[in-house]
Amino acid sequence: MRESLSFIYKEQKELSTLCGISALLGWDQMTYMPAMGAQARSEQSAIISKLVHEKIISDEFWKHLENLSKPINFNTLANKDKIVVNRLKKDVEKARKVPTDFVERASKVTTLAYPAWQEAREKSNFLIFSTHLKKIIDLEKEYCEYINLPGPKYNSLLDDYEEGMTVEKLNREFCYLESQLVDILEKIKSSEIYKKQKSIDKKFNAEDQKKLCDVVFNKLLLTKDKVRLDVSTHPFTTSIGYDDVRITTNFERENPLFSFFSTVHEAGHALYELGMPRDEFKDTVISDSPSLGLQESQSRFWENMIARNKYFWKFFYPIFIKTSSNKFIDSDIHSWYRYVNQVKPSPIRVEADELTYCLHIILRFELENKLIDDKININELPEVWNEKIKEMLDITPKNDAEGVLQDMHWSGGSFGYFPTYSIGTIYASQLFKKLIEENENIFYEIEKADFSYILSWLRQHVHNFGRIMTADEIIKKVCGEGLNSKVFVNYIKNKYFELYEV
Amino acid sequence: MRESLSFIYKEQKELSTLCGISALLGWDQMTYMPAMGAQARSEQSAIISKLVHEKIISDEFWKHLENLSKPINFNTLANKDKIVVNRLKKDVEKARKVPTDFVERASKVTTLAYPAWQEAREKSNFLIFSTHLKKIIDLEKEYCEYINLPGPKYNSLLDDYEEGMTVEKLNREFCYLESQLVDILEKIKSSEIYKKQKSIDKKFNAEDQKKLCDVVFNKLLLTKDKVRLDVSTHPFTTSIGYDDVRITTNFERENPLFSFFSTVHEAGHALYELGMPRDEFKDTVISDSPSLGLQESQSRFWENMIARNKYFWKFFYPIFIKTSSNKFIDSDIHSWYRYVNQVKPSPIRVEADELTYCLHIILRFELENKLIDDKININELPEVWNEKIKEMLDITPKNDAEGVLQDMHWSGGSFGYFPTYSIGTIYASQLFKKLIEENENIFYEIEKADFSYILSWLRQHVHNFGRIMTADEIIKKVCGEGLNSKVFVNYIKNKYFELYEV
C-alpha cells in the first residue's frame, strides 16, 4: 500500500510538471513564437499530450488506484490521502473510458477543423466549415457513448467542464434567465437614457493602455515576480508553475477599454491560480479548479462586480483622466460609469455587455443540445442561429462571420464548454451577494482600491479548496445554495434599472 | 531490419522534438520567466532531460542499432541510412558508457555549485566555490575513466565538444599561438597609435541600440518569421525547431557596441542553425553541428571577419551616425574603424578584443589540464591564474571576481569546453581566407552589406553537411587543411599591424 501511495504521488507530480511544460508551449505559441515555428510546436505539444495521456490511462496507475480503493486499505489512509485517491480514481476511471484511438482520431479532425474554421470566418462562408463541424459532432456523440452519463447525451459533455451539471438543471436556470434578461432589455431599451446614449468616443494609445493595465495589475495584488502580462490576439491566462502565471491582453482592439477590462478578467483567473492549495495538496490532482464555471466566476467577479462597479471608478476615474492627458475633461465620473456599463446589443458574444452576454450563451447551449440530439440539420444552423439572435436581441447578423462562425470553440470540439461562461457569471453574482452580506465595508474598500480583504475572502471561501469539493459543493458551502440565476437577475436589475432610471 | 530502421528514425524524431521543448524551457527561463518560476522550471527541465537520456541509453534502441550495424544488414542499407546508423551508434555507444547514477550525481553537484559560484563571485571569495569545484573536478576525472580515450585524460573531455581533438594537437597550436600573440601585442603596445589611443566616449540609449540591432538583423538575412531577438543577461542562441530560432542580446552593458556585436555573433549561430540539413536528414542526429568549435566558427566569422571589417563600416558607419542623431560628428570612419578594433588588454575574457581573446582561452586550457592531471592544488588556483594573466597580458586582476571566478562554465562541469572558443576563432580565419581566395569581389559585397553570396558559400561548404563529417573533416574539405593557427596569426598580423601602423 505504501508502494501504491508513493506511486500515485510520484505520478501526479510528474503529470503536474508535464502540464506546466504543455502550458509553456501554448503560451509561447500565442505570444512570442515566430510564425514558422508552428509545425514543430504542434509536434512538441502532441508529444507532451501523449505522455500525459499514457500516464493517466496506464494499467499500472489504475492497479495502484484500485489497490488503494479497497476498503481494507482505504480505511487506513490519512484523510488527505483519501481525498486524493477518491478524486484521482474518478478522473482516471473517466479517462480510461475513452479509447486511445478515439483521442487520436479526434485530434486529427480538430487539427484540420481549426484552419477550416479560420478560412470560413475570413470568407464568411459556413460551407467551408460545415463538413468539419459534422465530423466533430459525430465525434462528440461517440464520446457521449463512452462516458454514458444518465439523462440526455449532452450531460456527458457538460460534465467534463462542470462536474455534476445537467441539461435539466441548466434548462431550468437558462429558461428563467432568458425570459428575465429579454424583459429587462426591453425595459432599458424603452428608457430615455438608452435612447439618448452615445459612445464616449475616447481613444487610448497602446502606451497609455499599458500604463492603465499596469496600475490595475498592481492594485489587484499581482506581482511581477510571479505573474507576467504579455500581448496575444485573444487574452488568456495560463499557469506554468505554482509561482509562474502568465496573463495576456491586447492593445489593438477597437474598444479603448478592452485591454483594461480583459486585464482585470485575466487577473481574476491569475489570482485563483495563485490561490490553489499547495501545502499538503501541492502537485496533486486536488490543486486545481473543480470546474471551468468556478474558474470563470473568479474572472467575472473581478471584471464585472469589481471593475464595473460605481465605487471602483471613484479611484480609477482620476487615474484615467490623468493617463489620457485630460482628454476626458468633457466627461464626468457619472457619465463615465454609465459608459463602462453601456447596454448595447451586439451580434458578437465577445463584444456583449454584462446584461446581454448570457443570452449569447443560452443560444449556443440550445443549439449544441439540438445538434447532439439530431434535432437540427447542420445546414440549417446559420439560419437557426440568426433567428434566435433576432428573437432575443432584435439584431440580424450581417453574415455568417458575425453569426454562427464567430467563435473558434466548436472547431476544437469543445461542446459543453460555452455554458460555463454563464455558470461562472451567475456564481460570481452569488459570491458577490454573500461577500456584501458579510462585510458592509466592502464598497469603502473598493473605493480605495484596497482589495486585500476581498482577495482573502475569496481565498478562504473558494481558492483554498481546490478540488476537495465540486464547484456546486463549494458554492453551496459559501452561499447556502447551488447555482441560482435569480441572484444574478436581481443584481442586474438593481444595477441597470438604476443606471437607466427604469 | 525494416523494423529497426523505422524504430531508430522514430526515436530520433522524438528526441529532436524533446530537445526543442528543452530549448524552449531554457530560453523562457533566460528571457521572460517570472523570478519565482525557477523551482518549477528546474523540475520541468529535469523531466525532459531524463526522458531524453532514457531514450538514448535504452536497451531497445541499442538492440536495433546493433542489428542495423551487422555487416549483413548494414551493407544493404541506403547510403543515407548508413550515415545515420554510423553516427548514431557512436553517440549512443558513448552515452551508454556513462552510468545513470553518475549523471544523477553530477547533476546534483552542479545544481549546488552554480549558486555557490554566483555567491563566490559576488563576494569575490574563491573559498566559497572551491569545495564545489573540487567535487566537480573529481566527477570530471571519473567521467574520463568511463570514456577512456587514448592519451591524456583530458582528451575524453575535449571529445565531447570537439570530436577527435586531442591535447597533443591543441598544445602544439596553442603554444605557437601564445608566443605569436604575446609578441604581436608587445609590438602594438609600443606603437605610437596605441600610446595615444582613447575610447570614443559615445553612448547609445537602449532604443538606438535596438534600432541598430534590427538593421543588422535584417541585413544578415534573418527574418522575424523564423528568428526572434530578445533580451537576456548573457546573449545566447537556441533552436526551438527548424524554423524557430531565438537569439538574445543585452542593451544595458557598459560598452555601447556590446549589443551590436553580440547580435551579429548570435546571428552567426542562428544562420548556421537555419542552414542545418533538413531534407533527407531532417530530425536525425545528422541535422546538427558536428562540434562546438565549428558552431563558434560561424558566430566569430560574422562578428570578427565581417562586422569588424573595414568595408563593413563603409555601409554601417553612416547608419550609426544617423541613429545616434549625429553625435558622431567629431569622429570619422577611420577613427571609428580603429575604435571598434581597439586592442585593450583586459582581465575579463568576455571583454577581450580580437587579438587577446585567445590568450584567455589558452590560460583556461592549461589550468583545466593541470587540474585534471592533479598538477596543481585547487587552493593555488587563484594565484596560478593571476600569474599567468600577468605573464601574458601584463595585468593583475584586482580580485578573484576579475580572475578565477569570472566564468560560470566550471560550475556547470563544462571542462573541455573553453578551447572550442579558440578553435572556432581559428576555423573562422581559415574559412575567411578560403572565401577571399575564391571570390575577389567579397569586400565589394561587404561594403554594400550584401551578404547573400557569403551566406550561400557557408551553406554550401559548412552548414549543409550537418554532422555527416566531423568539424575537422569539414574544415579539411573546404580549406585543404585542419586546424591551423598560423592562418589566424597571419590574419591578426595583417589587420592589426596596419591598424597600429607597426
Contacts between the chains, C-beta under 8 A, distances in Angstrom:
chain1	res1	chain2	res2	distance
A	14	B	47	6.4
A	17	B	40	7.5
A	17	B	43	5.0
A	17	B	44	5.5
A	17	B	47	5.0
A	18	B	47	6.8
A	20	B	40	5.6
A	20	B	44	5.5
A	21	B	21	6.4
A	21	B	25	7.0
A	21	B	44	5.1
A	21	B	47	7.5
A	21	B	48	7.1
A	24	B	24	6.6
A	24	B	25	6.8
A	24	B	28	6.1
A	24	B	44	7.5
A	25	B	21	7.0
A	25	B	24	6.8
A	28	B	24	6.1
A	28	B	28	6.8
A	32	B	32	7.6
A	32	B	228	6.3
A	32	B	230	7.7
A	33	B	240	7.7
A	33	B	244	6.4
A	34	B	224	6.5
A	34	B	225	5.4
A	34	B	226	5.2
A	34	B	227	6.4
A	34	B	228	5.8
A	34	B	243	7.1
A	34	B	244	5.3
A	34	B	245	7.9
A	35	B	225	4.5
A	36	B	225	4.9
A	36	B	226	4.8
A	36	B	243	3.5
A	36	B	244	6.5
A	37	B	226	7.7
A	37	B	240	6.1
A	37	B	241	5.3
A	37	B	243	6.0
A	37	B	244	3.0
A	39	B	241	7.1
A	39	B	242	7.9
A	39	B	243	7.3
A	40	B	17	7.4
A	40	B	20	5.6
A	40	B	240	6.6
A	40	B	241	2.5
A	40	B	242	6.3
A	40	B	243	7.2
A	40	B	244	5.9
A	41	B	240	7.9
A	41	B	241	6.9
A	41	B	244	7.4
A	43	B	17	5.0
A	44	B	17	5.5
A	44	B	20	5.5
A	44	B	21	5.1
A	44	B	24	7.5
A	44	B	241	7.5
A	47	B	14	6.4
A	47	B	17	5.0
A	47	B	18	6.8
A	47	B	21	7.5
A	48	B	21	7.1
A	51	B	51	7.8
A	224	B	34	6.5
A	225	B	34	5.5
A	225	B	35	4.5
A	225	B	36	4.9
A	226	B	34	5.2
A	226	B	36	4.8
A	226	B	37	7.6
A	227	B	34	6.4
A	228	B	32	6.3
A	228	B	34	5.8
A	230	B	32	7.7
A	240	B	33	7.7
A	240	B	37	6.1
A	240	B	40	6.6
A	240	B	41	7.9
A	241	B	37	5.3
A	241	B	39	7.1
A	241	B	40	2.5
A	241	B	41	6.9
A	241	B	44	7.6
A	242	B	39	7.9
A	242	B	40	6.3
A	243	B	34	7.1
A	243	B	36	3.5
A	243	B	37	6.0
A	243	B	39	7.4
A	243	B	40	7.2
A	244	B	33	6.4
A	244	B	34	5.3
A	244	B	36	6.5
A	244	B	37	3.0
A	244	B	40	5.8
A	244	B	41	7.4
A	245	B	34	7.9
